[in-house]
Amino acid sequence: MNPLLAYTLARLGVFLVAYVLTWAVAQFWLEWSAITNLWVMLVALAISAAVSIFTLGGLRNKVALRIQDRAQRMSQRLEESRGAEDVD
C-alpha cells in the first residue's frame, strides 16, 4: 500500500476514534447543538493531532522518505535534461 494513503487513512481513523470518544463524553455534560458539535470536532482534531504525533511517527517517516526519494529522482532527471540540452 502507498505509504501516503496508509498515513492518511491512519490519521482519519485516529480522528474518528477521537471524535466518537469526545462526542460520548460531551453527551453527559453538554446540551447538544450545532455549536456543541463544532466544539466536539475541534477538540477531537486537537486530540487526534497530539495522538498522531506520537503513534504515527513510523508511517510519517516512510512518507517523508518516499517524497524525498521522488524529489531526488526528479532533480536528477532535470539535471540530465539540462545536460542533454547543453550538448546539442
C-alpha positions as CSV (number, residue, x, y, z in Angstrom):
1,M,0.0,0.0,0.0
2,N,1.1,3.5,-0.8
3,P,2.6,5.0,2.4
4,L,0.9,8.3,1.9
5,L,-2.5,6.6,1.6
6,A,-1.8,4.5,4.7
7,Y,-0.8,7.6,6.7
8,T,-3.9,9.5,5.5
9,L,-6.2,6.6,6.4
10,A,-4.5,6.2,9.8
11,R,-4.9,9.9,10.6
12,L,-8.6,9.7,9.6
13,G,-9.0,6.7,11.8
14,V,-7.4,8.4,14.8
15,F,-9.6,11.4,14.2
16,L,-12.8,9.3,14.0
17,V,-11.9,7.5,17.2
18,A,-11.2,10.8,19.0
19,Y,-14.4,12.3,17.7
20,V,-16.5,9.3,18.9
21,L,-14.9,9.4,22.3
22,T,-15.2,13.2,22.6
23,W,-18.8,13.0,21.5
24,A,-19.6,10.3,24.0
25,V,-18.1,12.4,26.9
26,A,-19.9,15.6,25.7
27,Q,-23.3,13.8,25.8
28,F,-23.1,13.6,29.6
29,W,-22.1,17.3,30.3
30,L,-23.4,19.4,27.4
31,E,-26.7,20.2,25.7
32,W,-26.4,19.1,22.2
33,S,-26.5,21.8,19.4
34,A,-24.7,22.7,16.2
35,I,-22.1,24.7,18.2
36,T,-21.5,21.8,20.5
37,N,-20.8,19.6,17.5
38,L,-18.3,22.2,16.3
39,W,-16.6,22.2,19.6
40,V,-16.5,18.4,19.8
41,M,-14.9,18.4,16.3
42,L,-12.3,20.9,17.3
43,V,-11.4,19.1,20.5
44,A,-11.3,15.8,18.6
45,L,-9.0,17.4,16.0
46,A,-6.6,18.6,18.7
47,I,-6.6,15.2,20.4
48,S,-6.1,13.3,17.2
49,A,-3.2,15.6,16.2
50,A,-1.5,15.0,19.5
51,V,-2.0,11.3,19.4
52,S,-0.8,11.1,15.8
53,I,2.5,12.8,16.6
54,F,3.4,10.0,19.0
55,T,1.8,7.0,17.4
56,L,2.2,7.5,13.6
57,G,5.9,8.5,13.5
58,G,6.9,5.4,11.6
59,L,4.3,6.0,8.9
60,R,5.2,9.7,8.7
61,N,8.9,8.8,8.2
62,K,8.1,6.4,5.4
63,V,6.1,9.1,3.7
64,A,8.9,11.6,4.1
65,L,11.5,9.2,2.7
66,R,9.3,8.4,-0.3
67,I,8.7,12.1,-1.0
68,Q,12.5,12.8,-0.6
69,D,13.3,9.9,-3.0
70,R,10.9,11.1,-5.6
71,A,12.2,14.7,-5.3
72,Q,15.8,13.4,-5.8
73,R,14.8,11.4,-8.9
74,M,13.0,14.4,-10.3
75,S,16.1,16.6,-9.7
76,Q,18.3,14.0,-11.3
77,R,16.1,13.8,-14.4
78,L,16.1,17.6,-14.6
79,E,19.9,17.8,-14.4
80,E,20.2,15.1,-17.0
81,S,17.8,17.0,-19.2
82,R,19.8,20.2,-18.8
83,G,23.0,18.4,-19.6
84,A,21.5,16.9,-22.8
85,E,20.4,20.4,-23.9
86,D,23.9,21.8,-23.3
87,V,25.5,19.1,-25.5
88,D,23.4,20.0,-28.6
